[in-house]
Amino acid sequence: MDIGIKYCGGCNPKYDRKKFVHRLEKNSNFNFEIADFNKVYDVVIVLCGCNSACVNHKELKFKLEKILVRSQEDYYEVKQILDKYSCI
């Protein structure tokens, strides 16, 4: 399964977004890559560094789901969402 990762600009990050993704990669068998607006992903994860969530993500294409992450506390919710697709 292809997972597109979209990082915000990082002007006010409240957590380590790269560490967040690394942890997801370590605990799954999915293909993670930086999101490309010209590609359709199974799932898109938008890593907002803070609650403003001002990153441009509207035009990212996905088949199943787009997940907005605003803090490191969102990890278990994201993991749970990805786990439900591990059988596909």
C-alpha atoms as one frame of an Amber mdcrd trajectory, in Angstrom:
protein
   0.000   0.000   0.000   1.283   3.461  -0.896   1.185   6.144   1.771   1.816
   9.760   0.747   3.323  11.996   3.413   2.776  15.757   3.236   4.753  17.866
   5.700   3.734  21.384   6.645   6.258  24.199   6.293   7.460  23.702   9.861
   7.129  27.321  10.995   5.903  26.331  14.474   6.307  22.559  14.968   5.236
  21.251  18.374   6.610  17.717  17.795   9.184  15.871  15.680   7.260  15.050
  12.489  10.059  12.965  10.961  10.236  10.856  14.100   6.454  10.376  13.880
   6.767   8.991  10.329   9.819   6.886  11.192   7.821   5.247  13.980   4.970
   4.465  11.557   7.413   3.033   9.001   9.041   0.858  11.636   5.679  -0.582
  12.697   4.161  -1.320   9.281   4.897  -2.821   5.876   3.578   0.063   3.804
   5.463   2.131   1.255   5.854   5.675   2.642   6.991   8.524   0.414   6.798
  12.298   0.223   3.434  13.082  -1.367   3.401  14.168  -4.991   0.346  16.147
  -6.160   0.417  14.165  -9.451   0.142  10.721  -7.845  -2.848   8.919  -6.315
  -2.036   7.267  -2.964  -3.987   4.704  -1.018  -3.716   6.916   2.071  -2.356
  10.435   2.516  -0.998  11.558   5.887  -0.769  15.327   6.340   1.698  16.166
   9.104   0.740  19.540  10.531   3.299  20.766  13.043   0.651  22.496  15.148
  -3.098  22.982  15.509  -3.228  25.679  12.819  -3.137  22.963  10.134  -2.415
  25.579   7.468  -0.544  23.247   5.104  -1.853  23.036   1.532  -3.251  19.520
   1.116  -6.618  19.906  -0.629  -5.336  18.755  -4.022  -3.593  15.591  -2.803
  -5.274  12.523  -4.302  -6.101   9.356  -2.368  -8.195   6.219  -2.769  -9.069
   5.374   0.827  -8.414   8.137   3.326  -6.637  11.391   4.167  -5.425  11.726
   7.756  -4.620  15.103   9.353  -2.036  14.878  12.155  -1.733  17.851  14.513
   0.301  16.405  17.397   2.337  13.393  18.442  -0.689  12.253  20.469  -2.372
  11.426  17.136   0.064   8.537  16.583  -2.159   5.762  17.973  -5.163   6.956
  15.997  -3.113   6.997  12.780  -1.655   3.572  13.569  -5.150   2.201  14.170
  -6.377   3.597  10.850  -3.415   2.094   8.968  -3.843  -1.243  10.744  -7.372
  -1.584   9.379  -5.900  -1.418   5.846  -3.134  -3.951   6.492  -5.431  -6.753
   5.286  -6.040  -5.135   1.883
